C-alpha cells in the first residue's frame, strides 16, 4: 500500500515550491523555520491559476499542518475566487458565533470541525469532498461533516490569508497537499505519521508498514522472540 500521489504538494520547509508538479508559489514577506512562517500582516503565498486542481463539484482532499496561537480570523489555505460570490474551497480558523475553530469555508457553505486549534501546537487538518458530503479531520480524527453543494470556480491558490489583506495568518504551515480523490483513513493515518507529518516524496509502502499496522520496533522484537521460542519447543531445543 502507498499514499496516492497528490496533484500538488508543498513541503513548505525552506520554500513554497511544489514538490510534485508546477504549482510553485510566489512568496511575499515569508520566512521559513520548521515550516512557512506568516507574520499576520504582510506574509502570504500565492499561485495564480494553479494547474490541475479539482473544480466544480469534483472529488478532492486538501490537507495541511498548521500552528497558530492568534485569536484573529485567519484563512489557512484556499483556492478559487470570490468574484460574483464565494466560489473558493478552503480552510479557515474563524469564529462564526460558537467560538474560534477550524472550519471548511467556501462555496456551498461552511462546515465547523468543532475543534479550536489555536493552542500554539502543530495540527494536521484535512478536508475531503466526495461530490455530496464535506468532511473535516483534525489530527487524524474525524470531526464535523455535512452535505454541501460545492461549486469551486477558478484555481487561484492562496496560503496564509483570504487575499493579500484579509484574514491573514499569524502562525506556520507545512506539508500541504491537494488530491483529486477522497483519501482513505489509512492514507490519512500514513500522512499523519504518528504526529510527525510527511514530506514529499513519500516513503514507499514498506517504509510506512509499521505506521499503518500500528506496531513499534519493540512489538516486532517481541513477536520475533515468541516465534523463535515456539520453534525451539516444537523441534525439542531448549
N, C-alpha and C positions, 0 to 999 in steps of 0.2 A: 504493500500500500504506500502511496506517496501523495503529498498535498498537490492538488491541481495547480498548474501554473497560472498565475494571475494575468490579467490584461496588462496591468502596470503595478509596480511595487517600488516604493520609495523607502529605503532603509533609514534615511534622514540622520545618519550618524556623523557625517562630515560634509554632506552637500545634499541638494534636492534632486539628484539625478535619478531617473527611472532605471532601475536595475534590470527590467525586463524588456521594455520597448522604448519608444522615442518620446515619451511624455515627461521629459525632464522639466523641472520647474525653473522659474526665474525668481531669485531671492531679492527681497527688499529689507534692508536693515536686519539681516539674520545673523545669528551666531550658532555654534554647534558645540555641545558638551553633553555627551551621552544621549544626544538627540538634538533636534532642531529647537532652538530657544527663541520664543516670541516675547517681545517686551511689552505688549499690551497697548502700544501707541503708534508705532511706525513699522512693526515687523509683519511680514506676510510672505507667502509663496504663491505664485500663480503660474498657470499654464493655459494659454488661450487655445481654444478649440482642440482639446486633447483628443487623440485618435482612439477609436475602438471602444469607448465607454458605453455601457448599456443606456439606452434612452427609451422614451415612451414607457411602456409597462413591462419591459423585458426583465427576466430573472437576473438577480445580481447579489453580490455580497460586498460590503465595504467594511474594512477593519483598520483600526489604528490604536496605538498605545498613546495615552495622554497622561500628563501630570500637571495639575494646577491646584492652587490654593486660593485663587482670586474669587471674590464674591460678585464679580460683574457678569453681565450677559456675554457669552462667548460662543462664536461659531468655531467648530473644530476643524471640519473638513467637509467640502461640498463641491458639487459641480452642477452646471445647468445655468439657468438665467432667472432673473426677477422681472424681466421685461414683459409687460402685459399680464402681470400676476406671478405668483410663486410657481416656478417651474423647475426648481432645483431639487437635488437629492443630497441630504447631508445630515451631519451630526452636530449637536449643539449642547452647551451647558447653560441652561436658562431657567428662569422662574416663570411659570405660567399660572401662578396662583396657589401652588401647593408646595412651595419651596424650590430652591435651585437644584436641578437634577439633570442627568444625561437624557436627552431627547433625540429621537429621529425628528427631523424637521424638513419639510419640503412640500412638493405638490401632493395633493390628496389629504393633507392634514398633518398633525404631529402625533407621535407615539411616545408616551412617558415611560422610561425604563424603571422609574420609581427609585433610582439609586443616586444619591449625592456623591459625586466623585471628587469633590473639592477638598480633599484631605492632604494634598501635597504628595501623595504616593502615586506610583505608576499604575494605570488601569488599562486593561485590554477591552476595547469597545468594538462590538460587531453589530452590524445591521444587515439583515437579509430580506429579500423580497422575492416572492415566487409568482408574481402576477396578480395575486389576490391578498395575501397576508404579509404584513410587515412585522418582523420580529427583532427585538433588541437583546443583546447579551452583554453582561459585564463580568469580566474576569472568569470567562468560560461557564457562566451560569445564565440560563435563560431568564429574561425579565419581561418587561411589558411587551405586548403584541396586540395587533388588531387588523381588521380588514381595511385596506386603503386602495383607492383608485389612483395609483401613482401614474403620472404622465410627465416624465422628465423631458425637458426641451433644452437642447444645446449641451455642450461639453466643456464649457469654460470651467477650469478647475481652480479651487482656492483652498489653501491651508492657512489656518490661523485667523480667520475672520469671514464675515459675510461678503465684504468687499474691502477696499483699502481704508475705509474709515468706520465701518460698522461692526460691532460685536467682535472686536479684536481680542485675541487670546493673550493672556498673561500666563505663560507656562511652557511646557515642552511636549514634543511629539516625536514618535519614531515608529518604524515598522508599519507603514501604511500601505494598504493594498486594495485593489478593486478586481473582482472576478465577474465573469459573465454567467455565473451559475450560483445556486444556493449551496454553500459549503455544508458538508455533513458535520455532525457533532464530533466525529473522530478527527476530521480535518481541523476543526476549531481547537480541539484539545492539543493536537500536534503544534499548531501555531502558538497556542498559549505557552507551551513548553515549560510547564510547571512554574509559570510566572516570570520566565526569563525572556519570552518572545523569540522570534526567529528572524534572522536577516536572510535576504535572498542573495545567491541561490540557496534553496532549502536543501537540507541533507536528504540523501536517498532514503527510501523506506526503511531498510535495515538499521540505519543510524538512529531512527526515531522509534524503533520497535519497543524499547523499554518504556518510553513515554506512553505510547498507545496501549501497551499491556498493563501499565500501572505498576511495574516492578522496578526494583532497585538492584544495584550490584550485590548487596547483602542477601536479598531474596534469591538471586540466581545462585550465589555461592551455597546457600543453604540447600537449595534443590539439588545441586551437584553433589554435595556431601551425602544427602539422604540416598540419592541414586547409587552412589558408589558403595555405601554401606549395605544396601539391599542386594546389589550384585554379589558382594562378598558372601553374604548369608546364603544366597542361592547356590553358589558354587562351593560352599564349605570352607571359605577362607575367613580367618579371624582379622 
